[in-house]
Every structure is written in structure tokens, then in C-alpha cells.
Amino acid sequence: MAQQRYTLGFVGIGLMGQPLTLRLLASGFQVNVWNRTTAKLAVVAGAGAKVCGSVSELVKTSDVVILCLADTMAVEAVVMEHVIADGAADKLLIDLSSIHPEATRRMASQLRAACRMRWVDAPVSGGTAGAEQGSLAIMAGGAEQDIQIAREVLRPLYSRLTYMGPVGSGQTTKICNQMIVSCNVLVIAEMMALANSAGVDAAKIPEALAGGFADSKPLQIVGPEMADQRFEPVKWRVKTLLKDLNMAVDLASKQGSAIPMSGLAAQLMQLHGSSGFLDQDPSTLIKLYAQD
């Protein structure tokens, strides 16, 4: 794989995958694409992506295969049913999905044993805005030489890529990230609802706390949306946070670590999701606390 001559294959053209693919195309990469729902390929195809009829075709015609899928089950289905059959020693898989570190290590080992294809786990943080602006934070795990390829290939997508260690380390770091994000969003929703019920104009809270010790990016992003009851467009979903919190609980159990706050956050997120908000934006969490 000669420098700057990689042909990329991108699997998963969804909320994140579409803007990421568009940025890769705009940076001059040749990008092959595949998505389970073909209608979602129209925009990237119009921007110059080559639509493949199967994952097999994509793997065979790409130097670097990039996955951006919903969960561990989706990644496992693509890798174990398709990629592993057509991978090769000169190819690299970069997984941008947020999945279980244990499953990541297992699949990476199976892929390498079957066809010597290498694996970098590179989950991202920054949401759709970061994807569109190329300002994502990426936490990566893998062999150092493969991380260097990932840095080059993913450069149009990130403001920071941090090498965290061997395969699986990126996914563990993303779980840590999501523990903070989820607990933060929940307490913002709780606080905004309390401010409203106490007669305070909650819309002024983000401005009042800006620059102080309680300020945060989530407060400045979701706070105004909660105050205005503005939940569209969906930037990311409640079920995404719940999936990551459940992985945190499972990982903590296996490590013998106590995570009571994240465990409670998972229960509250599950309660909100069971009320019909799984596919809604996390800003809707204010409804969990708001009084009619």
C-alpha cells in the first residue's frame, strides 16, 4: 500500500458514515461503499463513491476497509460472514464503530489467523457535527505501524487521534468517554427540569454557567435544546448511549470494578428508552424528569 494511494472501502453509510465518507471523497480518496440499505448510498454515490454490490466486492477492491456500524452484532456479522473470506495480508480493517473490547480482540485475532488481515479499533467522539467538520476525537488501538496508516487515512476526519495501546484499547477508552457523556447528559436533563419547576428560565442556564467549573460541551449543546424542547434533527440516539453504558457495566463486572453512577445511568437510560425514546436524540432525556 503506497503512501497516499490507498483505495478505501467504507461499510455503514448512516448518520456518521455519510459525512465521514463525503470528507474522505473531498480529500481525494477513492472510496468504495456498501450499506445494507442501498437508498442511503445516493448522496455519497453522487459525490463520487463507487457503490459495491456486496461486502465481498468491497473488500477485494479496497486496501483499507473502514467499518462504521451500529453495534457489536453488526460488526461481527460483516466481519465473520464477509470480510474474513476475502481479506488478505496487505489489507487493513479500521473499525470506527463503538463495540465491546472483548469482541474486538476476538474478531481481530480470528481475522489475522484466517487471512493475516490486520485490525485497528478507532471509535470516534464528536457526533455528527464533528463528522461533518472533520473535528472528531479518535481513540485507537492496534499495532503501531497500523496506527500510522490509520492516522494518514483518517486525517480528514479528526482533530486528534490518540494511540491508546494494543487492539481493544480504543474501544475501552470509548466506553470511558461514554460513561462521562451519558452521566453528564442525564444530570443536565435533571438540572434543567429542576430549574424549570423552580421558576428559573432554564434557557439562560447554559449562558449563566459558561466558562465556570460546571460548564461543558454537552451543557452548551444539549442544554439549549432541552430548554427549547428542540429534539430534531437527531444527532445521535438514546439507544447508542444505552448500548455503550451496558458495555461499561459488563466490562466493569469482568474487571471487578464498581461503577455505581454509570450503572444507575444505564437503568435511567433503559427506562427512557422503554418509553419510546430509543431512536430519539438524548436531549429528550429532559422528558424523564419534566413535570406536566
Secondary structure, 3 states (H helix, E strand, C coil): CCCCCCEEEEECCCCCHHHHHHHHHHCCCEEEEECCCHHHHHHHHHCCCEECCCHHHHHHCCCEEEECCCCHHHHHHHHHHHHHHHCCCCCEEEECCCCCHHHHHHHHHHHHHHHCCEEEECCEECHHHHHHHCCEEEEEECCHHHHHHHHHHCHHHEEEEEEEECCCHHHHHHHHHHHHHHHHHHHHHHHHHHHHHCCCCHHHHHHHHCCCCCCCHHHHHHHHHHHHCCCCCCCCCHHHHHHHHHHHHHHHHHHCCCCHHHHHHHHHHHHHHHHHHCCCCHHHHHHHHCCC
